[in-house]
Amino acid sequence: MNIRKGDTVQVITGKYRTKKGQVKLVLREEGKVVVEGVNVVKRHIKSGRTQARQAGIVEVEAPIDVSNVMIVCPSCGESVRVGHREENGEKVRYCKNPDCGKTIPDRTGWQTRERSAAEER
């Protein structure tokens, strides 16, 4: 899956078509993503045993299928397809727009955190 948490994506089909937002959560097993401000549904919440949670109607973002969104390239600002290539021994994502072709940065930094944790051991 080419989409990661923190990426800016654009919805390409459905009710929220052309709407842009940041990815809040990636559900890899189900092939879905939760996008900020997209696919908002209302949930009816019961109050819990302790009064920590208030009863009522709450608006929540529901998951949307990953095939219905495209990554927005931070360099050219268009929704684009993404390719993979190796640069300096690292696998990176890049914009497939023929006019751009720049690498798409990893916003979460999970790869560097894993490497630093492995080096500390």
Backbone as CSV, one residue per row, in Angstrom:
resi,resn,N_x,N_y,N_z,CA_x,CA_y,CA_z,C_x,C_y,C_z
1,MET,0.843,-1.176,0.000,0.000,0.000,0.000,0.892,1.245,0.000
2,ASN,0.623,2.174,-0.898,1.462,3.350,-1.071,1.139,4.496,-0.122
3,ILE,0.001,4.428,0.549,-0.443,5.539,1.377,-0.053,5.293,2.821
4,ARG,0.474,6.350,3.458,0.911,6.252,4.845,0.269,7.346,5.681
5,LYS,0.295,7.150,6.972,-0.251,8.132,7.899,0.477,9.472,7.706
6,GLY,-0.299,10.551,7.638,0.282,11.881,7.476,0.317,12.362,6.040
7,ASP,0.089,11.479,5.065,0.057,11.883,3.659,-1.178,12.729,3.388
8,THR,-1.048,13.676,2.473,-2.209,14.420,1.997,-2.757,13.665,0.794
9,VAL,-4.061,13.371,0.826,-4.687,12.616,-0.252,-5.909,13.360,-0.769
10,GLN,-6.325,12.989,-1.988,-7.528,13.541,-2.596,-8.462,12.385,-2.930
11,VAL,-9.743,12.547,-2.592,-10.734,11.516,-2.895,-11.086,11.634,-4.374
12,ILE,-11.091,10.491,-5.089,-11.318,10.527,-6.535,-12.690,10.016,-6.940
13,THR,-13.429,9.354,-6.025,-14.773,8.882,-6.345,-15.683,9.040,-5.145
14,GLY,-16.977,9.004,-5.405,-17.955,8.987,-4.331,-18.458,10.357,-3.927
15,LYS,-19.127,10.383,-2.792,-19.779,11.589,-2.287,-18.791,12.719,-2.007
16,TYR,-17.597,12.380,-1.559,-16.595,13.379,-1.189,-15.558,13.601,-2.287
17,ARG,-15.920,13.367,-3.531,-15.007,13.502,-4.663,-14.398,14.901,-4.694
18,THR,-13.111,14.992,-5.007,-12.277,16.201,-5.104,-11.906,16.798,-3.749
19,LYS,-12.343,16.220,-2.642,-12.003,16.749,-1.328,-10.624,16.241,-0.910
20,LYS,-9.813,17.140,-0.326,-8.471,16.782,0.128,-8.427,16.742,1.647
21,GLY,-7.535,15.910,2.174,-7.357,15.823,3.615,-6.158,14.968,3.962
22,GLN,-5.757,15.016,5.230,-4.626,14.226,5.692,-5.094,12.872,6.198
23,VAL,-4.267,11.866,5.996,-4.575,10.513,6.450,-4.313,10.440,7.952
24,LYS,-5.339,10.055,8.717,-5.217,9.930,10.164,-4.846,8.517,10.583
25,LEU,-5.331,7.525,9.815,-5.141,6.126,10.192,-5.148,5.263,8.946
26,VAL,-4.264,4.272,8.895,-4.218,3.324,7.785,-4.587,1.949,8.317
27,LEU,-5.641,1.358,7.744,-6.074,0.007,8.114,-5.585,-0.942,7.019
28,ARG,-4.362,-1.408,7.167,-3.681,-2.177,6.130,-4.387,-3.488,5.802
29,GLU,-4.868,-4.208,6.805,-5.505,-5.511,6.569,-6.808,-5.372,5.784
30,GLU,-7.530,-4.283,6.028,-8.816,-4.073,5.365,-8.694,-3.268,4.079
31,GLY,-7.522,-2.689,3.815,-7.323,-1.882,2.615,-8.084,-0.565,2.668
32,LYS,-8.128,0.039,3.857,-8.880,1.282,4.032,-8.024,2.319,4.745
33,VAL,-8.409,3.595,4.584,-7.757,4.695,5.277,-8.817,5.607,5.877
34,VAL,-8.467,6.276,6.960,-9.336,7.281,7.567,-8.734,8.631,7.224
35,VAL,-9.519,9.464,6.519,-9.048,10.770,6.063,-9.778,11.856,6.847
36,GLU,-9.020,12.852,7.278,-9.562,13.944,8.072,-10.616,14.723,7.285
37,GLY,-11.831,14.821,7.834,-12.908,15.594,7.221,-13.639,14.906,6.087
38,VAL,-13.349,13.639,5.825,-13.972,12.899,4.726,-14.735,11.707,5.294
39,ASN,-15.891,11.392,4.696,-16.726,10.264,5.086,-17.144,10.367,6.556
40,VAL,-17.680,11.521,6.930,-18.102,11.772,8.296,-19.478,11.145,8.530
41,VAL,-19.582,10.318,9.572,-20.840,9.660,9.916,-21.195,10.012,11.358
42,LYS,-22.476,9.822,11.708,-22.933,10.100,13.069,-23.078,8.801,13.838
43,ARG,-22.498,8.749,15.019,-22.579,7.582,15.896,-23.410,7.948,17.120
44,HIS,-24.307,7.037,17.507,-25.104,7.232,18.704,-24.384,6.536,19.856
45,ILE,-23.951,7.320,20.829,-23.123,6.817,21.918,-23.945,6.731,23.208
46,LYS,-23.860,5.571,23.880,-24.470,5.410,25.200,-23.471,5.887,26.246
47,SER,-23.970,6.371,27.353,-23.059,6.748,28.430,-22.530,5.477,29.091
48,GLY,-21.303,5.531,29.556,-20.688,4.376,30.202,-21.147,4.249,31.640
49,ARG,-20.650,3.219,32.329,-21.004,3.036,33.740,-20.510,4.207,34.569
50,THR,-19.263,4.570,34.338,-18.776,5.790,34.973,-19.164,6.941,34.051
51,GLN,-19.340,8.091,34.585,-19.804,9.224,33.780,-18.675,9.897,33.000
52,ALA,-17.634,9.123,32.667,-16.512,9.668,31.905,-16.928,10.000,30.475
53,ARG,-17.889,9.277,29.952,-18.314,9.460,28.566,-19.758,9.944,28.569
54,GLN,-20.007,11.014,27.821,-21.351,11.574,27.764,-22.131,10.941,26.617
55,ALA,-23.408,10.659,26.867,-24.264,10.077,25.835,-24.637,11.146,24.815
56,GLY,-24.937,10.708,23.580,-25.366,11.641,22.557,-24.968,11.185,21.175
57,ILE,-25.063,12.106,20.230,-24.725,11.827,18.842,-23.379,12.480,18.548
58,VAL,-22.426,11.688,18.070,-21.068,12.156,17.812,-20.738,11.953,16.338
59,GLU,-20.083,12.935,15.719,-19.638,12.797,14.325,-18.232,12.222,14.309
60,VAL,-18.038,11.144,13.524,-16.767,10.432,13.448,-16.423,10.204,11.981
61,GLU,-15.127,10.231,11.654,-14.696,9.895,10.299,-14.649,8.378,10.153
62,ALA,-15.313,7.870,9.129,-15.324,6.431,8.859,-14.250,6.110,7.818
63,PRO,-13.777,4.867,7.790,-12.761,4.488,6.797,-13.303,4.553,5.367
64,ILE,-12.407,4.852,4.437,-12.730,4.887,3.014,-11.738,3.963,2.315
65,ASP,-12.175,3.295,1.258,-11.311,2.342,0.573,-10.108,3.056,-0.036
66,VAL,-8.957,2.409,0.056,-7.714,3.007,-0.415,-7.719,3.235,-1.937
67,SER,-8.537,2.466,-2.672,-8.609,2.646,-4.123,-9.365,3.912,-4.508
68,ASN,-10.043,4.539,-3.545,-10.809,5.752,-3.826,-10.050,7.030,-3.527
69,VAL,-8.765,6.925,-3.170,-7.962,8.114,-2.893,-6.652,8.063,-3.666
70,MET,-6.102,9.246,-3.928,-4.782,9.363,-4.562,-3.936,10.329,-3.748
71,ILE,-2.643,10.064,-3.691,-1.723,10.935,-2.965,-1.567,12.252,-3.717
72,VAL,-1.507,13.348,-2.972,-1.232,14.665,-3.542,0.260,14.917,-3.365
73,CYS,0.951,15.138,-4.476,2.396,15.373,-4.451,2.670,16.732,-3.795
74,PRO,3.557,16.784,-2.783,3.845,18.059,-2.143,4.609,19.027,-3.055
75,SER,5.311,18.502,-4.066,6.086,19.363,-4.966,5.221,20.019,-6.038
76,CYS,4.438,19.199,-6.774,3.653,19.742,-7.882,2.210,20.054,-7.489
77,GLY,1.737,19.560,-6.319,0.405,19.882,-5.827,-0.727,19.169,-6.529
78,GLU,-0.432,18.171,-7.354,-1.462,17.418,-8.070,-1.631,16.041,-7.447
79,SER,-2.820,15.441,-7.645,-3.007,14.057,-7.214,-2.343,13.169,-8.260
80,VAL,-1.459,12.297,-7.802,-0.599,11.542,-8.719,-0.526,10.075,-8.327
81,ARG,-0.050,9.268,-9.263,0.311,7.889,-8.969,1.702,7.890,-8.354
82,VAL,1.996,6.841,-7.586,3.255,6.789,-6.854,4.058,5.582,-7.298
83,GLY,5.357,5.780,-7.478,6.264,4.689,-7.807,7.279,4.515,-6.692
84,HIS,8.061,3.443,-6.770,9.095,3.165,-5.775,10.428,3.010,-6.483
85,ARG,11.483,3.548,-5.877,12.839,3.385,-6.398,13.817,3.459,-5.229
86,GLU,15.062,3.065,-5.498,16.082,3.105,-4.456,16.951,4.327,-4.635
87,GLU,17.152,5.057,-3.532,18.062,6.206,-3.504,18.925,6.064,-2.267
88,ASN,20.236,6.031,-2.450,21.191,5.896,-1.348,20.905,4.663,-0.488
89,GLY,20.514,3.576,-1.127,20.257,2.334,-0.419,18.927,2.276,0.308
90,GLU,18.074,3.274,0.141,16.755,3.298,0.773,15.676,3.243,-0.284
91,LYS,14.606,2.533,0.027,13.452,2.484,-0.864,12.591,3.714,-0.582
92,VAL,12.372,4.544,-1.613,11.597,5.773,-1.449,10.452,5.807,-2.449
93,ARG,9.431,6.608,-2.128,8.309,6.816,-3.041,8.599,8.060,-3.878
94,TYR,8.135,8.035,-5.144,8.328,9.213,-5.982,7.080,9.482,-6.808
95,CYS,6.937,10.730,-7.218,5.807,11.193,-8.021,5.982,10.703,-9.452
96,LYS,4.939,10.098,-10.024,5.030,9.581,-11.389,4.600,10.602,-12.436
97,ASN,4.314,11.841,-12.019,3.999,12.900,-12.964,5.260,13.175,-13.790
98,PRO,5.178,13.133,-15.129,6.383,13.308,-15.953,7.056,14.668,-15.764
99,ASP,6.308,15.677,-15.365,6.900,17.003,-15.168,7.582,17.131,-13.810
100,CYS,7.253,16.266,-12.864,7.767,16.384,-11.489,8.842,15.330,-11.215
101,GLY,8.441,14.105,-10.890,9.380,13.005,-10.648,10.159,13.095,-9.352
102,LYS,9.809,14.009,-8.433,10.545,14.167,-7.178,10.090,13.130,-6.154
103,THR,10.941,12.900,-5.150,10.592,11.935,-4.105,9.541,12.528,-3.175
104,ILE,8.672,11.668,-2.692,7.640,12.064,-1.732,8.184,11.740,-0.349
105,PRO,8.341,12.749,0.512,8.956,12.496,1.821,8.073,11.646,2.717
106,ASP,8.717,10.905,3.602,8.014,10.084,4.586,7.725,10.972,5.783
107,ARG,6.468,11.313,5.997,6.108,12.276,7.027,6.170,11.718,8.448
108,THR,5.990,10.436,8.598,5.918,9.879,9.953,7.290,9.595,10.536
109,GLY,8.287,9.306,9.711,9.635,9.036,10.199,9.786,7.687,10.875
110,TRP,8.885,6.733,10.588,8.937,5.434,11.257,10.187,4.661,10.882
111,GLN,10.696,4.848,9.648,11.874,4.097,9.224,13.097,4.516,10.024
112,THR,13.265,5.813,10.252,14.427,6.274,11.004,14.338,5.865,12.463
113,ARG,13.124,5.840,13.036,12.965,5.416,14.430,13.328,3.943,14.581
114,GLU,12.920,3.102,13.603,13.241,1.676,13.685,14.740,1.441,13.558
115,ARG,15.384,2.188,12.655,16.828,2.030,12.477,17.593,2.452,13.721
116,SER,17.207,3.576,14.323,17.917,4.053,15.513,17.708,3.099,16.688
117,ALA,16.528,2.498,16.789,16.274,1.532,17.852,17.117,0.273,17.641
118,ALA,17.272,-0.141,16.383,18.083,-1.332,16.082,19.554,-1.060,16.343
119,GLU,20.011,0.165,16.081,21.421,0.497,16.304,21.757,0.574,17.787
120,GLU,20.774,0.964,18.611,21.001,1.046,20.055,21.175,-0.323,20.697
121,ARG,20.561,-1.352,20.086,20.670,-2.706,20.656,21.998,-3.280,20.485
